[in-house]
């Protein structure tokens, strides 16, 4: 069973509110009685759900209304261009970096100007660790190498102003988020349902995954536990080889999972991003488990059943 934190009725500022994680978190916060301030780059909408207020901001110049965050008790920074949205050209890699670093810097400076010190959860990723084979990785593990590892290091360092000001900051080192409607499985699930999925490359590379409900519950948990600071791995306790993840999804749907995607085909199709798909990261949620958090979907079977809609 997933932990259910008791909410102190927060007012939470949220970037990336239209994304998979942000929209799910906003709904969960409001469902438990909290209120949310969506920081948006467009003009605020007139028709917003109860418990939501939209405030226009520019990730480079800041807020249109500098008083909008004065009562905020927590902020969650989930903004950033999607790693899998486009092929990694030189221009798009620069956008991946800028969209994270600039947003984080601007938000942190806005938060440090407030009279109170709100809790900050800042986006991050398990790409921090690089590809490490079968080695078990915890929050204490050293950083890895490569474009994504460097991006994530810089992303986390961009919270320096909040650290210096004494804000309790946690970095959300997110793994592969399993969702019914989007995220990492958006392109994979139609292939699985058609019985055409299988190993990618060797299929032995570890995928560290987490279901969307558990990711949202973990963010709620961390909002309510500001004593937890530093990196936090948002992954389930049982990472598995890629071929096993696909086989579990296919098995629940009674589909085969034997069609391989050769390494050379992935590199031709994905370019540099193929290194991330073929990389291996066996990441453990040591901090979450040590703090008392309990997963709703701790193992691959329960996760596959939820993703495919065979359980609630």
Backbone bond lengths (Angstrom), bond angles and torsions (degrees), N, CA, C in turn:
res aa  C-N    CA-C-N  psi(-1)  N-CA   C-N-CA  omega(-1)  CA-C   N-CA-C  phi
1 X - - - 1.464 - - 1.520 109.56 -
2 X 1.343 117.35 139.42 1.443 121.73 177.92 1.507 110.85 -75.28
3 X 1.325 116.21 142.13 1.449 121.13 177.86 1.519 109.80 -62.47
4 X 1.323 116.36 141.63 1.450 121.51 178.02 1.525 108.44 -118.20
5 X 1.353 117.85 94.70 1.447 119.67 -179.14 1.515 111.52 -67.24
6 X 1.330 116.40 146.14 1.454 120.60 175.32 1.517 107.96 -84.55
7 X 1.320 117.28 122.46 1.454 121.27 -172.55 1.514 111.97 -82.37
8 X 1.352 117.45 134.33 1.460 120.35 173.16 1.527 111.81 -87.47
9 X 1.335 117.81 18.16 1.451 123.85 -178.96 1.522 110.78 61.44
10 X 1.294 114.40 75.85 1.453 122.65 -179.39 1.521 111.51 -82.27
11 X 1.325 114.83 158.93 1.446 122.86 161.92 1.524 105.11 -112.53
12 X 1.333 116.58 113.44 1.458 121.88 -170.09 1.523 110.15 -113.53
13 X 1.323 116.06 125.86 1.464 121.51 171.65 1.520 108.41 -85.94
14 X 1.333 116.72 137.80 1.460 120.17 -172.49 1.523 110.74 -137.95
15 X 1.331 116.24 123.62 1.465 120.56 168.27 1.528 108.03 -99.28
16 X 1.326 116.38 154.45 1.458 119.68 -177.54 1.510 112.67 72.52
17 X 1.320 117.41 30.79 1.471 121.06 -173.95 1.519 113.42 -69.85
18 X 1.325 118.37 -16.37 1.466 120.14 -179.46 1.525 112.47 -92.30
19 X 1.328 118.17 -6.07 1.455 121.32 -179.35 1.513 112.80 -81.42
20 X 1.320 115.72 178.12 1.462 121.57 -178.53 1.524 111.38 -57.66
21 X 1.326 117.15 -51.53 1.460 120.94 -177.82 1.526 111.33 -72.59
22 X 1.329 116.15 -44.11 1.459 119.43 -176.32 1.517 113.32 -63.83
23 X 1.329 117.25 -43.80 1.460 119.28 -179.26 1.531 111.01 -66.82
24 X 1.327 117.20 -37.71 1.467 120.03 178.83 1.528 110.75 -68.93
25 X 1.324 117.26 -39.83 1.468 119.92 178.64 1.521 110.83 -66.14
26 X 1.329 117.33 -43.91 1.466 119.79 179.84 1.520 111.10 -58.00
27 X 1.331 116.92 -44.30 1.465 120.55 179.41 1.521 111.41 -63.77
28 X 1.339 116.83 -41.03 1.467 120.30 -179.18 1.519 111.52 -67.44
29 X 1.320 117.44 -39.59 1.463 120.34 177.35 1.524 111.00 -60.80
30 X 1.329 116.18 -46.47 1.461 119.71 -178.46 1.521 111.57 -68.53
31 X 1.325 116.70 -32.38 1.462 120.12 -179.95 1.523 111.56 -64.62
32 X 1.314 117.01 -27.88 1.466 119.06 -179.40 1.531 113.03 -99.71
33 X 1.339 117.00 6.48 1.456 120.68 172.82 1.506 116.36 104.40
34 X 1.330 118.03 2.87 1.452 120.73 177.11 1.533 110.31 -83.19
35 X 1.329 115.97 167.62 1.455 122.19 174.04 1.523 108.62 -117.13
36 X 1.338 115.39 153.98 1.459 120.41 -172.62 1.518 110.01 -131.80
37 X 1.327 115.30 136.25 1.461 122.24 171.48 1.524 107.39 -106.80
38 X 1.324 117.13 111.64 1.459 121.64 177.31 1.524 108.66 -85.32
39 X 1.315 116.89 121.67 1.459 121.42 174.37 1.528 107.68 -90.31
40 X 1.327 116.51 112.97 1.462 121.59 -171.98 1.523 110.29 -122.30
41 X 1.339 115.76 152.61 1.460 120.58 -177.53 1.530 111.94 -89.10
42 X 1.315 117.35 -14.80 1.466 122.21 178.59 1.524 109.36 -95.12
43 X 1.324 116.09 -179.41 1.464 119.69 172.97 1.525 109.25 -66.66
44 X 1.333 118.32 139.09 1.473 120.12 178.97 1.520 111.76 -57.55
45 X 1.325 115.75 140.46 1.465 120.87 179.10 1.520 110.21 -75.06
46 X 1.305 115.86 149.70 1.467 120.16 178.00 1.526 111.49 -79.75
47 X 1.323 115.58 -33.57 1.464 120.52 -176.14 1.527 108.74 -107.18
48 X 1.325 116.82 99.39 1.456 121.46 179.32 1.527 108.97 -122.11
49 X 1.331 118.25 156.30 1.464 120.72 -179.41 1.535 111.41 -63.25
50 X 1.320 117.78 156.54 1.462 120.38 174.49 1.527 110.85 -57.20
51 X 1.320 115.66 138.49 1.457 120.20 179.64 1.509 114.17 89.06
52 X 1.350 117.30 -0.52 1.469 121.63 -179.30 1.522 109.48 -115.15
53 X 1.319 115.70 136.15 1.465 121.96 168.58 1.517 107.76 -126.52
54 X 1.303 117.38 134.77 1.455 121.20 177.93 1.524 110.44 -102.97
55 X 1.317 114.94 137.96 1.462 121.62 178.15 1.518 108.06 -130.28
56 X 1.316 116.68 129.75 1.455 119.58 179.50 1.531 109.94 -75.74
57 X 1.334 113.60 139.64 1.455 118.42 175.19 1.516 109.33 -150.22
58 X 1.304 115.04 158.90 1.454 122.56 177.25 1.526 106.64 -116.81
59 X 1.343 118.11 122.96 1.466 119.44 -177.72 1.529 114.29 -58.48
60 X 1.329 116.80 -15.62 1.462 119.04 178.39 1.517 112.89 -97.35
61 X 1.334 116.80 -36.35 1.465 119.22 -174.84 1.522 113.78 -108.27
62 X 1.323 118.52 -16.34 1.453 120.48 175.43 1.514 113.99 105.75
63 X 1.330 115.72 -153.90 1.459 123.12 -170.88 1.518 112.53 -83.87
64 X 1.330 115.56 146.36 1.457 119.88 171.58 1.524 110.70 -74.63
65 X 1.336 117.09 -30.85 1.466 123.43 178.62 1.532 107.76 -121.80
66 X 1.310 117.26 101.67 1.457 121.03 -173.51 1.529 113.27 -67.67
67 X 1.326 117.47 -15.89 1.464 120.47 178.98 1.523 112.43 -89.38
68 X 1.340 117.24 -1.67 1.466 121.06 -171.91 1.516 112.97 -64.64
69 X 1.326 118.57 -24.50 1.456 121.35 -175.54 1.529 113.60 -104.75
70 X 1.315 117.99 9.06 1.458 120.05 -171.80 1.519 113.57 -61.41
71 X 1.323 118.26 -32.86 1.463 121.07 -178.20 1.529 112.97 -99.11
72 X 1.317 117.12 6.10 1.467 120.72 -176.75 1.530 110.71 -67.34
73 X 1.341 116.20 134.02 1.466 121.23 177.01 1.518 112.42 -101.53
74 X 1.337 117.21 -16.82 1.461 121.21 178.78 1.522 108.59 -154.05
75 X 1.320 114.83 154.05 1.464 120.86 175.48 1.519 108.53 -134.81
76 X 1.328 115.84 141.65 1.462 121.40 179.02 1.520 107.64 -126.83
77 X 1.313 115.85 121.05 1.460 122.24 -174.41 1.525 109.23 -105.95
78 X 1.337 116.44 103.75 1.461 121.89 -177.16 1.526 112.44 -119.50
79 X 1.317 118.09 12.22 1.458 121.20 -176.22 1.523 111.50 -77.63
80 X 1.313 115.97 151.30 1.463 121.10 176.48 1.512 110.88 152.62
81 X 1.325 116.84 142.03 1.456 121.11 177.14 1.524 110.29 -61.29
82 X 1.328 117.10 144.36 1.460 121.79 -174.93 1.519 112.69 -73.11
83 X 1.335 116.19 132.80 1.461 120.22 179.97 1.523 112.37 -62.22
84 X 1.330 116.49 -34.06 1.452 119.79 -176.82 1.518 114.41 -100.19
85 X 1.339 117.80 10.47 1.461 120.09 -175.18 1.520 113.13 -75.04
86 X 1.334 116.80 -32.77 1.466 120.63 -176.90 1.521 109.71 -144.12
87 X 1.316 114.96 166.41 1.456 120.60 172.83 1.535 108.49 -65.86
88 X 1.320 117.04 145.73 1.457 121.06 -174.66 1.525 111.72 -82.39
89 X 1.299 116.67 78.64 1.455 121.17 170.48 1.525 108.36 -76.16
90 X 1.315 116.22 169.49 1.467 120.42 176.65 1.522 110.13 -58.35
91 X 1.337 115.86 -42.47 1.469 119.56 -178.96 1.518 111.68 -66.48
92 X 1.348 117.20 -41.51 1.467 118.05 -177.94 1.528 111.45 -71.82
93 X 1.321 118.18 -33.56 1.464 119.66 175.60 1.525 110.26 -62.01
94 X 1.325 116.99 -38.91 1.463 119.60 176.43 1.521 110.84 -63.72
95 X 1.359 117.18 -37.59 1.466 120.72 177.42 1.529 111.20 -66.36
96 X 1.337 117.18 -39.60 1.462 120.72 177.70 1.520 110.86 -58.38
97 X 1.321 115.84 -41.35 1.465 120.06 179.69 1.521 111.21 -71.26
98 X 1.328 116.19 -53.18 1.460 120.12 -174.29 1.524 112.20 -62.39
99 X 1.336 117.39 -39.60 1.461 120.18 -176.95 1.521 111.79 -63.93
100 X 1.328 117.28 -24.61 1.459 120.35 179.10 1.526 112.03 -93.21
101 X 1.309 116.89 -48.01 1.454 120.04 -174.27 1.524 111.46 -68.13
102 X 1.329 116.58 -46.85 1.462 120.12 -178.35 1.519 111.24 -63.34
103 X 1.330 116.67 -46.56 1.464 120.69 179.77 1.527 111.15 -59.51
104 X 1.328 116.39 -45.93 1.461 120.35 -177.74 1.517 111.34 -64.97
105 X 1.321 117.25 -44.06 1.463 120.64 177.87 1.515 111.47 -59.15
106 X 1.330 115.94 -48.07 1.463 120.32 -176.77 1.522 111.23 -64.28
107 X 1.331 116.83 -44.24 1.464 120.06 179.63 1.522 110.85 -63.51
108 X 1.319 117.84 -44.05 1.464 120.52 -178.10 1.523 111.77 -62.77
109 X 1.316 116.97 -40.38 1.462 118.91 178.02 1.528 111.43 -66.59
110 X 1.336 117.21 -34.99 1.466 119.89 176.47 1.520 111.20 -65.94
111 X 1.326 116.36 -40.33 1.469 120.06 -178.80 1.527 111.77 -69.67
112 X 1.315 117.14 -36.15 1.472 119.39 -178.57 1.523 111.92 -71.45
113 X 1.327 117.61 -16.65 1.467 120.49 178.25 1.525 112.30 -84.20
114 X 1.328 117.33 -5.18 1.461 121.07 -177.92 1.531 110.90 -78.02
115 X 1.328 117.14 154.34 1.470 119.45 178.61 1.528 113.42 -69.38
116 X 1.326 117.71 -23.11 1.458 121.61 177.36 1.519 108.74 -110.55
117 X 1.320 117.23 170.52 1.459 122.32 -178.39 1.525 109.32 -112.71
118 X 1.335 117.97 92.00 1.469 119.71 -176.87 1.522 112.24 -72.24
119 X 1.300 115.48 159.01 1.452 123.38 172.20 1.520 108.75 -68.58
120 X 1.337 117.93 140.74 1.463 120.78 177.61 1.519 110.17 -127.33
121 X 1.335 115.62 124.05 1.456 122.57 167.49 1.523 106.70 -107.19
122 X 1.322 116.39 120.83 1.462 119.79 -176.66 1.516 110.21 -116.69
123 X 1.315 115.28 134.95 1.452 121.31 -177.31 1.514 112.82 -57.90
124 X 1.316 115.29 146.39 1.454 123.12 177.38 1.528 106.39 -158.72
125 X 1.322 117.74 -170.91 1.462 120.18 -177.27 1.519 109.92 -157.66
126 X 1.332 115.17 155.90 1.466 119.52 178.51 1.526 111.44 -72.19
127 X 1.340 116.77 -5.96 1.450 119.67 171.23 1.515 112.35 -57.35
128 X 1.331 116.96 -16.70 1.467 122.90 175.02 1.523 111.80 -50.48
129 X 1.339 116.85 -35.79 1.456 121.21 -171.89 1.525 113.29 -85.37
130 X 1.335 118.03 -11.59 1.445 119.89 -175.00 1.520 111.28 67.66
131 X 1.320 116.63 -174.17 1.463 121.59 179.12 1.521 108.84 -87.18
132 X 1.351 116.15 121.48 1.470 119.54 -170.66 1.526 113.06 -129.64
133 X 1.326 117.83 18.34 1.452 120.34 175.74 1.524 112.42 66.87
134 X 1.338 116.52 -130.74 1.468 121.96 -176.49 1.527 112.61 -96.64
135 X 1.326 118.28 4.77 1.458 121.50 -179.48 1.523 110.09 -66.33
136 X 1.326 117.30 130.33 1.458 120.57 176.86 1.526 109.33 -75.14
137 X 1.322 116.09 129.10 1.451 122.34 -174.73 1.523 110.61 -113.49
138 X 1.320 116.71 131.89 1.457 122.70 175.41 1.524 108.81 -120.16
139 X 1.311 115.46 179.93 1.463 120.11 179.80 1.523 112.42 -62.12
140 X 1.326 117.25 -17.91 1.461 121.33 179.36 1.528 112.97 -88.77
141 X 1.322 117.98 -5.17 1.460 121.19 -177.78 1.521 111.09 -70.39
142 X 1.323 115.33 150.99 1.461 121.84 -178.77 1.519 110.86 -70.28
143 X 1.327 117.52 156.63 1.468 120.04 176.92 1.516 111.50 -69.04
144 X 1.322 114.94 157.85 1.453 120.40 178.82 1.512 111.58 -99.50
145 X 1.329 115.63 -158.70 1.454 121.70 -176.02 1.522 109.88 -126.20
146 X 1.317 116.00 161.59 1.447 121.36 178.92 1.518 111.67 114.07
147 X 1.337 115.78 172.98 1.454 120.80 -176.01 1.526 111.94 -60.34
148 X 1.342 117.43 -49.38 1.466 119.82 -175.79 1.529 110.88 -66.89
149 X 1.322 117.63 -40.32 1.467 120.02 178.41 1.522 110.21 -59.42
150 X 1.328 117.31 -43.33 1.457 120.41 178.01 1.513 112.26 -66.69
151 X 1.337 116.78 -39.52 1.461 121.25 177.36 1.524 110.97 -59.86
152 X 1.330 116.62 -46.49 1.461 120.07 -177.38 1.526 110.90 -67.32
153 X 1.317 117.95 -39.84 1.475 119.88 176.69 1.527 110.54 -58.12
154 X 1.339 116.59 -46.14 1.462 120.09 179.81 1.520 111.34 -66.01
155 X 1.326 116.29 -36.53 1.473 122.15 179.20 1.533 109.81 -61.76
156 X 1.302 116.63 -45.88 1.464 119.83 178.75 1.520 111.32 -67.92
157 X 1.319 117.38 -39.40 1.465 120.42 179.54 1.525 111.91 -65.51
158 X 1.330 117.35 -22.79 1.460 120.95 -178.83 1.522 112.62 -66.85
159 X 1.330 118.27 -9.83 1.468 121.11 177.32 1.532 111.63 -88.88
160 X 1.339 117.58 12.34 1.463 120.76 -173.12 1.524 112.28 -55.50
161 X 1.348 117.41 -38.39 1.466 119.77 -178.05 1.527 111.25 -63.05
162 X 1.338 116.46 -39.20 1.466 120.39 178.16 1.524 110.60 -66.67
163 X 1.335 116.95 -42.61 1.460 120.17 176.77 1.532 110.92 -58.51
164 X 1.322 115.75 -48.11 1.462 120.49 -177.66 1.523 112.06 -62.02
165 X 1.335 116.35 -31.94 1.466 120.69 -178.85 1.520 112.97 -83.87
166 X 1.323 116.90 -3.34 1.453 119.91 176.90 1.508 115.88 88.95
167 X 1.337 117.93 14.12 1.463 119.49 176.06 1.524 109.56 -72.52
168 X 1.333 118.20 141.83 1.469 120.68 174.10 1.525 109.90 -76.52
169 X 1.319 116.75 106.52 1.469 122.29 -172.71 1.521 110.32 -110.24
170 X 1.323 116.27 131.70 1.466 122.20 171.60 1.522 108.45 -121.78
171 X 1.334 115.89 139.75 1.454 121.73 179.39 1.533 109.16 -102.20
172 X 1.333 116.11 122.68 1.460 121.94 -175.00 1.523 109.93 -85.99
173 X 1.327 117.42 87.33 1.463 120.84 179.31 1.532 109.11 -78.19
174 X 1.326 113.90 89.16 1.456 122.15 -170.94 1.523 111.65 -84.07
175 X 1.338 115.33 137.72 1.458 121.40 174.19 1.517 110.98 -91.81
176 X 1.325 116.82 -156.60 1.464 122.38 179.10 1.531 108.16 -75.36
177 X 1.326 116.50 115.68 1.466 120.83 -176.63 1.531 109.04 -87.28
178 X 1.325 115.34 120.27 1.460 121.72 178.13 1.528 108.98 -90.95
179 X 1.314 115.82 119.35 1.456 121.72 -177.89 1.518 109.70 -132.62
180 X 1.312 115.90 156.43 1.469 120.14 177.02 1.523 112.53 -78.70
181 X 1.315 117.62 -20.02 1.463 119.91 -169.52 1.519 114.78 -122.28
182 X 1.315 120.01 -9.95 1.453 119.06 -176.13 1.516 111.07 -170.56
183 X 1.318 115.73 -152.06 1.445 120.37 178.20 1.515 112.35 69.59
184 X 1.334 115.82 -150.23 1.458 121.52 -173.58 1.529 112.75 -63.77
185 X 1.337 117.88 -24.69 1.462 120.20 -176.22 1.521 113.86 -93.28
186 X 1.321 116.82 -0.19 1.461 119.10 -174.59 1.525 111.92 -58.11
187 X 1.336 116.54 -39.37 1.456 119.83 -179.90 1.524 112.34 -91.03
188 X 1.336 116.13 -24.21 1.461 119.43 -175.34 1.525 112.88 -79.99
189 X 1.339 118.25 -40.18 1.461 120.49 -171.44 1.536 113.75 -61.71
190 X 1.343 120.51 -39.69 1.475 117.90 176.68 1.528 112.20 -60.08
191 X 1.341 116.12 -33.44 1.460 120.04 178.11 1.527 110.31 -70.36
192 X 1.351 115.55 -40.50 1.464 120.06 177.69 1.527 110.18 -62.22
193 X 1.329 117.16 -45.58 1.468 120.98 -178.34 1.522 111.67 -64.16
194 X 1.338 116.13 -28.35 1.461 120.33 178.76 1.521 112.64 -83.76
195 X 1.343 117.21 -3.51 1.458 121.08 -179.96 1.514 113.48 75.29
196 X 1.356 116.32 23.51 1.463 120.30 -175.62 1.522 112.93 -112.10
197 X 1.329 117.62 8.53 1.463 120.47 -178.55 1.521 110.59 -90.59
198 X 1.319 114.99 164.82 1.453 120.37 179.03 1.508 110.71 178.99
199 X 1.320 116.84 -160.37 1.465 119.97 -177.73 1.525 111.85 -64.10
200 X 1.326 116.04 142.01 1.461 122.32 172.20 1.515 107.23 -104.86
201 X 1.317 116.66 118.70 1.450 118.66 -171.66 1.514 109.13 66.08
202 X 1.332 117.31 -129.78 1.463 120.87 177.85 1.511 112.19 -74.05
203 X 1.351 117.22 -25.48 1.458 121.42 -174.72 1.511 113.06 78.64
204 X 1.329 117.40 -3.98 1.471 120.83 -177.47 1.522 112.77 -91.32
205 X 1.337 117.20 -7.08 1.459 119.48 -179.27 1.531 109.91 -70.89
206 X 1.332 115.24 138.43 1.467 119.65 -176.41 1.521 110.93 -76.74
207 X 1.330 114.72 134.47 1.451 123.06 170.86 1.531 107.68 -107.88
208 X 1.314 116.34 122.97 1.465 121.47 176.48 1.518 107.53 -99.63
209 X 1.311 116.28 109.30 1.452 123.05 -168.17 1.521 110.31 -115.82
210 X 1.337 115.77 166.37 1.460 122.65 171.99 1.521 106.87 -155.51
211 X 1.325 117.91 140.92 1.461 119.23 177.46 1.525 109.55 -76.62
212 X 1.324 115.20 155.02 1.461 120.10 179.50 1.534 112.48 -57.57
213 X 1.342 120.54 -44.69 1.466 118.87 177.85 1.529 113.04 -59.05
214 X 1.328 117.22 -38.95 1.461 119.26 179.35 1.526 111.38 -70.68
215 X 1.318 117.72 -36.35 1.465 119.69 178.10 1.527 110.04 -63.48
216 X 1.324 116.71 -45.42 1.464 120.39 179.35 1.527 110.36 -63.64
217 X 1.336 116.92 -44.34 1.458 120.19 179.13 1.522 111.16 -61.51
218 X 1.335 116.76 -36.49 1.464 120.12 178.47 1.523 111.03 -66.68
219 X 1.323 117.62 -38.83 1.460 119.98 177.50 1.525 110.92 -65.43
220 X 1.326 117.45 -41.34 1.472 120.08 175.56 1.527 110.48 -60.16
221 X 1.310 115.49 -43.75 1.467 121.53 179.49 1.528 110.60 -58.49
222 X 1.314 116.24 -44.31 1.461 120.33 -177.70 1.526 112.05 -72.29
223 X 1.325 117.44 -33.36 1.461 119.65 173.87 1.523 109.82 -60.03
224 X 1.324 116.20 -41.28 1.458 121.53 -176.86 1.523 113.80 -81.39
225 X 1.332 117.47 -8.39 1.465 121.33 -179.37 1.529 109.75 -126.45
226 X 1.334 116.34 73.58 1.474 120.00 -176.88 1.519 113.37 -67.14
227 X 1.326 116.88 -9.84 1.470 118.62 176.29 1.525 111.96 -71.93
228 X 1.340 117.52 -15.05 1.466 121.72 177.18 1.526 107.82 -86.40
229 X 1.306 117.17 111.02 1.455 121.33 -178.51 1.529 110.30 -126.33
230 X 1.335 114.82 168.24 1.453 119.74 -179.42 1.515 111.23 84.35
231 X 1.331 117.43 -165.93 1.463 120.70 -177.89 1.521 112.47 -69.64
232 X 1.331 115.75 140.68 1.463 122.44 176.63 1.520 107.20 -134.55
233 X 1.330 116.99 119.68 1.465 120.99 178.30 1.520 109.94 -76.41
234 X 1.322 116.87 118.06 1.457 121.41 175.66 1.526 108.03 -98.93
235 X 1.323 113.78 79.25 1.463 123.60 178.05 1.514 107.86 -141.12
236 X 1.320 116.83 156.70 1.461 121.16 177.03 1.532 110.13 -73.88
237 X 1.329 117.43 161.24 1.471 120.34 -175.38 1.519 115.19 -69.16
238 X 1.347 117.85 -12.69 1.459 119.74 -174.61 1.526 111.67 -126.04
239 X 1.340 117.83 75.84 1.470 118.76 173.02 1.522 109.80 -60.99
240 X 1.319 116.76 153.41 1.470 120.32 -174.69 1.517 110.08 -142.13
241 X 1.334 117.44 156.54 1.464 120.05 173.83 1.524 111.27 -58.61
242 X 1.318 115.63 147.25 1.461 121.18 -175.40 1.526 112.16 -54.47
243 X 1.330 117.21 -42.54 1.467 120.01 -178.88 1.522 111.17 -62.32
244 X 1.333 117.93 -33.86 1.466 121.29 178.87 1.528 111.02 -71.46
245 X 1.348 116.68 -36.39 1.460 119.48 177.81 1.525 109.84 -62.27
246 X 1.314 117.06 -48.13 1.459 121.00 -179.89 1.531 110.55 -64.98
247 X 1.332 116.86 -40.43 1.462 120.08 -179.99 1.524 111.38 -63.51
248 X 1.343 117.15 -37.39 1.464 120.26 178.91 1.526 110.75 -65.43
249 X 1.330 116.84 -43.43 1.463 120.30 178.23 1.521 110.78 -63.88
250 X 1.332 115.87 -45.55 1.462 119.95 -179.60 1.520 111.61 -66.37
251 X 1.336 116.62 -36.90 1.455 120.54 -178.24 1.512 112.85 -63.27
252 X 1.331 116.47 -41.14 1.461 119.94 178.24 1.521 110.55 -63.20
253 X 1.327 116.22 -33.54 1.463 121.01 -179.46 1.527 112.67 -89.39
254 X 1.365 116.27 0.92 1.460 121.56 -178.17 1.526 111.45 58.37
255 X 1.333 114.69 46.63 1.451 121.46 178.00 1.533 108.87 -121.06
256 X 1.328 118.14 153.63 1.467 120.03 175.00 1.532 110.56 -73.42
257 X 1.336 115.97 160.90 1.474 120.27 178.20 1.527 108.41 -142.72
258 X 1.308 115.24 58.95 1.463 119.16 -173.83 1.527 113.24 -120.01
259 X 1.335 118.12 -3.72 1.462 120.11 -177.81 1.523 109.69 -78.50
260 X 1.315 119.30 111.62 1.460 120.39 -177.11 1.527 112.27 -80.15
261 X 1.334 114.83 153.12 1.465 121.39 170.97 1.522 106.11 -113.45
262 X 1.333 118.29 100.14 1.461 120.54 -174.83 1.526 112.75 -59.60
263 X 1.318 115.90 150.24 1.462 121.71 -178.58 1.517 111.72 -54.05
264 X 1.332 116.97 -44.57 1.462 119.32 -176.60 1.525 111.37 -64.88
265 X 1.336 117.10 -34.80 1.466 120.04 179.06 1.527 110.30 -67.68
266 X 1.328 117.00 -40.77 1.461 120.52 178.57 1.520 110.93 -64.04
267 X 1.321 116.60 -40.67 1.470 119.17 -179.45 1.528 110.63 -67.47
268 X 1.312 117.50 -36.30 1.455 120.30 177.21 1.527 111.46 -68.12
269 X 1.330 116.11 -38.75 1.460 120.62 -177.04 1.517 112.91 -77.74
270 X 1.331 116.93 -38.70 1.461 121.06 -171.07 1.518 114.46 -106.22
271 X 1.319 117.15 -14.58 1.455 118.82 -177.23 1.515 110.79 67.64
272 X 1.335 115.91 -139.97 1.468 121.34 -175.82 1.519 112.24 -61.72
273 X 1.340 117.78 -29.53 1.466 120.51 -178.25 1.525 111.69 -65.61
274 X 1.335 118.35 -17.34 1.461 120.33 177.62 1.520 111.87 -59.31
275 X 1.330 116.91 -28.74 1.463 120.32 178.88 1.522 111.21 -62.30
276 X 1.339 116.97 -32.38 1.461 120.19 177.92 1.520 110.79 -74.12
277 X 1.328 117.55 -40.33 1.468 121.42 179.28 1.528 110.45 -65.17
278 X 1.324 115.92 -38.11 1.459 120.82 -176.72 1.526 112.61 -89.37
279 X 1.317 117.59 -9.00 1.461 121.11 179.16 1.517 111.74 -72.35
280 X 1.321 115.83 162.31 1.470 121.40 -176.45 1.523 110.18 -123.51
281 X 1.333 115.64 123.52 1.465 121.45 179.64 1.521 109.34 -135.79
282 X 1.325 115.76 111.43 1.467 122.14 -178.65 1.529 107.71 -103.10
283 X 1.317 115.41 82.78 1.465 122.27 -169.06 1.527 110.64 -101.49
284 X 1.329 115.99 135.17 1.468 122.22 -178.54 1.525 110.75 -113.05
285 X 1.344 117.85 141.44 1.471 121.99 -178.70 1.528 111.94 -85.96
286 X 1.296 116.84 61.77 1.466 121.29 -172.68 1.521 112.46 -60.58
287 X 1.337 117.31 -43.88 1.462 120.14 -176.75 1.532 110.87 -67.21
288 X 1.326 117.12 -45.74 1.465 119.51 179.37 1.526 111.70 -59.41
289 X 1.329 116.53 -48.82 1.463 119.64 -179.07 1.519 111.06 -63.44
290 X 1.321 117.18 -39.29 1.459 120.72 -179.88 1.515 113.41 -67.36
291 X 1.336 116.65 -22.80 1.467 120.30 -179.37 1.520 112.30 -88.11
292 X 1.335 117.43 -5.94 1.459 120.80 179.39 1.506 115.38 102.47
293 X 1.321 117.59 2.17 1.461 120.19 178.70 1.523 110.38 -67.92
294 X 1.339 116.41 140.09 1.458 121.77 177.64 1.521 109.96 -121.30
295 X 1.310 115.51 135.71 1.460 122.09 -176.53 1.524 111.36 -86.24
296 X 1.307 115.19 141.64 1.466 120.88 172.87 1.524 110.08 -76.47
297 X 1.338 116.18 -34.61 1.469 122.62 179.82 1.522 108.78 -125.56
298 X 1.324 117.22 77.88 1.468 119.57 -175.29 1.517 114.49 -79.56
299 X 1.344 117.56 -18.29 1.460 120.32 -175.28 1.524 109.78 -127.35
300 X 1.325 115.31 166.03 1.458 121.53 -173.22 1.524 112.44 -65.27
301 X 1.325 118.05 -35.99 1.469 120.12 -178.69 1.526 111.41 -64.33
302 X 1.344 116.54 -46.00 1.463 119.03 -179.55 1.524 110.64 -67.86
303 X 1.339 116.72 -35.71 1.465 119.97 178.49 1.521 111.02 -66.54
304 X 1.321 117.47 -44.69 1.458 121.11 -179.43 1.521 110.95 -63.24
305 X 1.332 116.43 -40.10 1.462 119.72 179.35 1.533 110.92 -63.69
306 X 1.351 116.96 -38.67 1.458 119.52 178.99 1.528 110.70 -70.00
307 X 1.322 117.80 -47.11 1.452 121.52 -177.05 1.523 111.32 -58.31
308 X 1.309 116.95 -41.43 1.463 120.98 -177.13 1.526 113.29 -84.34
309 X 1.349 116.47 -1.04 1.455 119.92 174.68 1.513 115.45 80.91
310 X 1.340 117.00 14.71 1.461 118.73 179.69 1.524 112.21 -87.10
311 X 1.355 116.58 -12.42 1.471 121.55 171.25 1.509 108.04 -135.77
312 X 1.359 116.44 166.29 1.454 119.86 -179.50 1.498 113.45 -83.05
